Amino acid sequence: MQGNIKIVRRLFNGKEHILETHNEPILIGDIELMTDQKAVTSVIVLDEAYVVQLPLTHKESLLTDADFLYHIGRGLAQNFYKQNITSTTNITYTVKERLASYLIAHENQQEVHLNLTLLADRFGTSYRHLHRVVHQLILQGMIERTSFKTYRIIDQQGLLQLSAND
Protein backbone atom coordinates (compact mmCIF):
# COMPACT_ATOMS: atom_id res chain seq x y z
CA MET A 1 0.00 0.00 0.00
CA GLN A 2 1.11 3.53 -0.68
CA GLY A 3 -0.61 6.80 0.24
CA ASN A 4 -2.64 8.08 3.17
CA ILE A 5 -5.97 6.68 4.31
CA LYS A 6 -8.27 7.17 7.26
CA ILE A 7 -10.60 4.61 8.76
CA VAL A 8 -13.78 6.22 10.04
CA ARG A 9 -17.05 5.33 11.65
CA ARG A 10 -19.95 7.54 10.65
CA LEU A 11 -22.43 7.95 13.50
CA PHE A 12 -26.21 8.27 13.30
CA ASN A 13 -26.01 11.95 14.26
CA GLY A 14 -23.95 12.62 11.12
CA LYS A 15 -20.66 12.98 12.93
CA GLU A 16 -17.61 11.10 11.79
CA HIS A 17 -15.19 9.50 14.24
CA ILE A 18 -11.70 8.81 12.91
CA LEU A 19 -10.51 5.51 14.30
CA GLU A 20 -7.11 5.51 12.61
CA THR A 21 -5.02 7.12 9.92
CA HIS A 22 -2.38 5.15 8.03
CA ASN A 23 0.40 5.90 5.60
CA GLU A 24 2.10 2.51 5.65
CA PRO A 25 0.99 -1.02 4.70
CA ILE A 26 -1.80 -2.46 6.87
CA LEU A 27 -4.41 -5.17 6.67
CA ILE A 28 -7.97 -3.87 6.42
CA GLY A 29 -11.01 -6.09 6.88
CA ASP A 30 -9.52 -8.45 9.45
CA ILE A 31 -12.42 -8.05 11.88
CA GLU A 32 -14.98 -8.70 9.15
CA LEU A 33 -13.00 -11.71 7.92
CA MET A 34 -12.76 -13.27 11.36
CA THR A 35 -16.31 -12.52 12.56
CA ASP A 36 -18.38 -12.62 9.37
CA GLN A 37 -19.80 -9.26 10.45
CA LYS A 38 -20.59 -6.59 7.90
CA ALA A 39 -18.26 -3.58 7.90
CA VAL A 40 -19.24 -0.71 10.19
CA THR A 41 -16.33 1.51 9.16
CA SER A 42 -15.30 3.19 5.95
CA VAL A 43 -11.88 3.66 4.40
CA ILE A 44 -11.33 7.12 2.97
CA VAL A 45 -8.34 7.96 0.78
CA LEU A 46 -6.63 11.20 1.84
CA ASP A 47 -3.93 11.20 -0.85
CA GLU A 48 -3.56 9.07 -3.95
CA ALA A 49 -3.26 5.53 -2.63
CA TYR A 50 -2.44 2.12 -4.01
CA VAL A 51 -3.83 -0.94 -2.27
CA VAL A 52 -3.86 -4.69 -2.78
CA GLN A 53 -7.17 -6.53 -2.46
CA LEU A 54 -7.14 -10.19 -1.55
CA PRO A 55 -10.00 -12.20 -3.03
CA LEU A 56 -12.24 -14.05 -0.59
CA THR A 57 -12.26 -17.15 -2.79
CA HIS A 58 -9.48 -18.59 -0.60
CA LYS A 59 -11.08 -17.61 2.73
CA GLU A 60 -11.48 -21.17 4.05
CA SER A 61 -7.86 -22.10 3.38
CA LEU A 62 -6.67 -18.84 4.97
CA LEU A 63 -8.68 -19.55 8.11
CA THR A 64 -6.88 -22.89 8.53
CA ASP A 65 -3.40 -21.43 7.92
CA ALA A 66 -1.63 -21.09 11.29
CA ASP A 67 0.84 -18.46 10.05
CA PHE A 68 -1.95 -16.31 8.58
CA LEU A 69 -4.01 -16.63 11.77
CA TYR A 70 -0.98 -15.68 13.87
CA HIS A 71 -0.50 -12.47 11.86
CA ILE A 72 -4.22 -11.66 11.98
CA GLY A 73 -4.28 -12.22 15.76
CA ARG A 74 -1.15 -10.16 16.29
CA GLY A 75 -2.55 -7.31 14.20
CA LEU A 76 -5.87 -7.38 16.05
CA ALA A 77 -4.05 -7.35 19.40
CA GLN A 78 -1.91 -4.37 18.33
CA ASN A 79 -4.99 -2.48 17.13
CA PHE A 80 -6.83 -3.25 20.37
CA TYR A 81 -3.84 -2.01 22.37
CA LYS A 82 -3.69 1.26 20.38
CA GLN A 83 -7.45 1.79 20.64
CA ASN A 84 -7.27 1.20 24.40
CA ILE A 85 -4.67 3.94 24.79
CA THR A 86 -6.36 6.33 22.36
CA SER A 87 -9.84 6.04 23.86
CA THR A 88 -8.55 6.40 27.42
CA THR A 89 -6.49 9.42 26.43
CA ASN A 90 -9.44 11.05 24.64
CA ILE A 91 -11.64 10.61 27.70
CA THR A 92 -9.07 11.53 30.36
CA TYR A 93 -6.97 14.36 28.91
CA THR A 94 -7.86 17.83 27.69
CA VAL A 95 -7.56 18.82 24.05
CA LYS A 96 -4.58 20.98 25.00
CA GLU A 97 -2.76 18.03 26.58
CA ARG A 98 -3.55 15.79 23.60
CA LEU A 99 -2.40 18.45 21.14
CA ALA A 100 0.88 18.85 23.03
CA SER A 101 1.40 15.08 22.86
CA TYR A 102 0.58 15.06 19.15
CA LEU A 103 3.01 17.91 18.43
CA ILE A 104 5.83 16.12 20.23
CA ALA A 105 5.12 12.78 18.58
CA HIS A 106 4.90 14.21 15.04
CA GLU A 107 7.59 16.88 15.02
CA ASN A 108 10.34 16.70 12.44
CA GLN A 109 13.25 19.06 13.07
CA GLN A 110 11.04 21.20 15.34
CA GLU A 111 8.31 21.51 12.66
CA VAL A 112 4.87 19.91 12.55
CA HIS A 113 2.29 19.83 9.76
CA LEU A 114 -1.24 20.08 11.22
CA ASN A 115 -4.44 19.27 9.38
CA LEU A 116 -6.80 20.72 11.97
CA THR A 117 -9.91 19.23 10.37
CA LEU A 118 -8.56 15.68 10.59
CA LEU A 119 -7.03 16.28 14.00
CA ALA A 120 -10.31 17.64 15.41
CA ASP A 121 -12.09 14.50 14.23
CA ARG A 122 -9.36 12.34 15.70
CA PHE A 123 -9.56 14.14 19.05
CA GLY A 124 -13.35 14.05 19.08
CA THR A 125 -13.63 17.83 19.31
CA SER A 126 -14.71 20.66 17.05
CA TYR A 127 -12.42 22.35 14.55
CA ARG A 128 -13.22 25.66 16.23
CA HIS A 129 -12.18 24.46 19.68
CA LEU A 130 -8.97 22.91 18.37
CA HIS A 131 -8.15 26.15 16.55
CA ARG A 132 -8.60 28.05 19.86
CA VAL A 133 -6.21 25.64 21.60
CA VAL A 134 -3.60 26.06 18.84
CA HIS A 135 -3.94 29.83 19.26
CA GLN A 136 -3.43 29.47 23.04
CA LEU A 137 -0.18 27.57 22.46
CA ILE A 138 0.96 30.31 20.09
CA LEU A 139 0.15 33.03 22.68
CA GLN A 140 2.00 31.03 25.35
CA GLY A 141 5.09 30.97 23.11
CA MET A 142 5.17 27.19 22.75
CA ILE A 143 4.64 27.10 18.98
CA GLU A 144 4.56 29.52 16.07
CA ARG A 145 2.89 29.28 12.70
CA THR A 146 5.39 29.28 9.84
CA SER A 147 3.09 28.61 6.88
CA PHE A 148 -0.47 27.57 6.05
CA LYS A 149 -0.53 24.28 8.00
CA THR A 150 3.00 24.20 9.39
CA TYR A 151 4.04 25.13 12.91
CA ARG A 152 7.44 25.36 14.59
CA ILE A 153 7.93 24.12 18.14
CA ILE A 154 9.55 26.86 20.20
CA ASP A 155 9.22 25.44 23.74
CA GLN A 156 9.62 21.67 23.54
CA GLN A 157 10.09 21.39 27.32
CA GLY A 158 6.83 23.25 27.94
CA LEU A 159 5.00 20.95 25.53
CA LEU A 160 6.52 17.90 27.23
CA GLN A 161 5.27 19.09 30.62
CA LEU A 162 1.83 19.76 29.17
CA SER A 163 1.61 16.52 27.19
CA ALA A 164 -0.46 13.47 28.08
CA ASN A 165 2.36 10.95 28.33
CA ASP A 166 1.48 7.70 30.08
C-alpha angles and dihedrals in degrees: 000000000000129000136037125298136172127210111215141178115213111213128215091252089061095255121130122221116201109219097180144346121212137190098169134062115295138159114249123193097033094129092049091047094051098041104031087230121144116251116271095182135065131219114223122191112227097181131011104298137189119206138176118227119205114212117238091223088097096044096118094051091046091053090056094046108103094201092051091047091049091054092045091049093047092049092048091049092050091049091048090050092051093046090050091055095041096049093046091048092049091052098041107038132060122247088251092056092046092048091051089052091048092050092052094045095048103037119123114192090340092308129108130188110217125195096191094191093057093039093052090053091047092050093045093238137109124275088236094055093046090050089053091052092050088051090051091054089050091050090048089055095242097118138009131204112243101174142349098304101359126101132184121221109232101170108035092166091054091050090049091053091047096044126105098240115165 
